[in-house]
Every structure is written in structure tokens, then in C-alpha cells.
Amino acid sequence: MRRIKKQFKLRFEPLNSEIAPLNSEVAPLNSEVAPLNPEVEPLNPEVEPLNSEVAPLNPEVAPLNSEVAPLNSEVAPLNPEVAPLNSEVAPLNSEVEFLRLNYESLQMTNDK
């Protein structure tokens, strides 16, 4: 029994010294995350199947993070200007799609 305790201690005590400092970083985040749980938990059944699709893409996406990260600081200041335009642009998307389909239909008719 002592031997098992000693092995356990030798194996896990070094991990404790690595984990303990992280607790002070994580603890404040818990109070921010906890209120979101009721909103997020119902989405889990939808998200979990996607994980297996997304995981294989990580090796391709990870190198791009270093390229994208610097752009975030450029884009962030534009959000207040762009956000109000979304409500103007959104209705136009369906009109553009309708016109595109009509154009394609006319082209197919002319090709005959």
C-alpha cells in the first residue's frame, strides 16, 4: 500500500505543481462562463457531431491563425461601422440571388 502511495505521489505531484498556478487563472473565468451554460448546453447535441468533421481540418487551419491574428486588430475597429450595414445588406442578398437565378435561366434559354 505504501509503495502504491509513493508511486502515486512521485507520478502526480509534479503535475500538481504545474496545475496549481493555472487554477488562479481559470477561477475568474468560471464566473464569466457559468451564466452562459444554460444557453450553450442545449446546443451540444448539434455541435458534438460537427467535432469529428472539424478535427481533421485543424492541421490545415492552425498555421493560418498566425496570419489571421494580426488582421483582427485591423478589423475590430471597423465593426461599429459595419454592423449597422448588415441590416441593409441582408435583404439585398435574396434579391441578388433571385436576379442571379433569372440571369442563369435566361442564359440557358438563349443557349438553346
C-alpha positions as CSV (number, residue, x, y, z in Angstrom):
1,M,0.0,0.0,0.0
2,R,2.8,2.4,0.9
3,R,4.5,1.6,-2.4
4,I,1.4,2.5,-4.3
5,K,1.1,5.7,-2.5
6,K,4.7,6.5,-3.1
7,Q,4.4,5.8,-6.8
8,F,1.2,7.8,-7.0
9,K,2.9,10.7,-5.2
10,L,6.0,10.5,-7.5
11,R,3.9,10.5,-10.6
12,F,1.3,13.1,-9.8
13,E,3.0,15.6,-7.5
14,P,4.9,17.2,-10.4
15,L,1.7,17.6,-12.3
16,N,0.1,19.3,-9.3
17,S,2.9,21.9,-9.3
18,E,2.1,22.6,-13.0
19,I,-1.7,22.7,-12.5
20,A,-1.9,24.7,-9.3
21,P,-0.8,28.1,-10.9
22,L,-3.3,27.6,-13.6
23,N,-6.2,27.4,-11.1
24,S,-5.7,31.1,-10.3
25,E,-6.1,31.9,-14.0
26,V,-9.1,29.7,-14.5
27,A,-11.1,30.5,-11.4
28,P,-12.0,34.1,-12.5
29,L,-13.2,32.7,-15.9
30,N,-15.7,30.4,-14.2
31,S,-17.9,33.3,-13.1
32,E,-18.0,34.5,-16.7
33,V,-18.7,31.1,-18.2
34,A,-21.3,29.8,-15.7
35,P,-24.1,32.2,-16.8
36,L,-23.6,31.0,-20.4
37,N,-24.1,27.3,-19.6
38,P,-27.9,27.4,-19.9
39,E,-27.6,28.9,-23.4
40,V,-24.8,26.6,-24.5
41,E,-25.9,23.2,-23.1
42,P,-28.9,22.8,-25.5
43,L,-26.6,23.3,-28.5
44,N,-24.3,20.4,-27.5
45,P,-26.2,17.7,-29.4
46,E,-25.9,19.9,-32.6
47,V,-22.3,20.7,-32.1
48,E,-20.8,17.4,-31.0
49,P,-21.3,15.6,-34.3
50,L,-19.5,18.5,-36.1
51,N,-16.4,18.0,-33.9
52,S,-15.5,14.9,-35.9
53,E,-15.8,16.9,-39.2
54,V,-13.8,19.8,-37.8
55,A,-11.0,17.9,-36.1
56,P,-9.3,16.7,-39.4
57,L,-9.2,20.3,-40.6
58,N,-7.2,21.6,-37.5
59,P,-3.8,20.8,-39.0
60,E,-4.7,22.9,-42.1
61,V,-6.3,25.7,-40.1
62,A,-3.8,26.1,-37.3
63,P,-1.0,27.6,-39.5
64,L,-3.4,30.2,-40.7
65,N,-4.1,31.5,-37.2
66,S,-0.8,33.3,-37.2
67,E,-1.8,35.1,-40.5
68,V,-5.3,35.9,-39.3
69,A,-4.5,37.1,-35.8
70,P,-2.8,40.4,-36.9
71,L,-5.8,41.2,-39.1
72,N,-8.2,41.0,-36.1
73,S,-6.7,44.2,-34.7
74,E,-7.3,45.9,-38.1
75,V,-10.8,44.6,-38.5
76,A,-12.1,45.1,-34.9
77,P,-12.2,48.9,-35.2
78,L,-14.4,48.6,-38.3
79,N,-17.1,46.5,-36.6
80,P,-19.1,49.5,-35.3
81,E,-19.2,50.9,-38.8
82,V,-20.0,47.6,-40.5
83,A,-22.6,46.2,-38.1
84,P,-25.4,48.7,-38.9
85,L,-24.8,47.9,-42.6
86,N,-25.7,44.2,-42.1
87,S,-29.3,45.0,-41.7
88,E,-29.3,46.9,-45.0
89,V,-27.3,44.3,-46.9
90,A,-29.2,41.2,-45.7
91,P,-32.4,41.9,-47.6
92,L,-30.4,42.6,-50.7
93,N,-28.9,39.1,-50.7
94,S,-32.1,37.4,-51.5
95,E,-32.7,39.9,-54.3
96,V,-29.3,39.3,-55.8
97,E,-29.8,35.5,-55.6
98,F,-33.1,35.9,-57.4
99,L,-31.5,38.0,-60.1
100,R,-28.6,35.6,-60.5
101,L,-31.0,32.6,-61.0
102,N,-33.1,34.6,-63.5
103,Y,-29.9,35.5,-65.4
104,E,-28.7,31.9,-65.5
105,S,-32.2,30.9,-66.7
106,L,-32.1,33.4,-69.5
107,Q,-28.6,32.3,-70.5
108,M,-29.8,28.7,-70.7
109,T,-32.8,29.8,-72.8
110,N,-30.5,31.8,-75.1
111,D,-28.1,28.9,-75.5
112,K,-30.9,26.7,-76.8
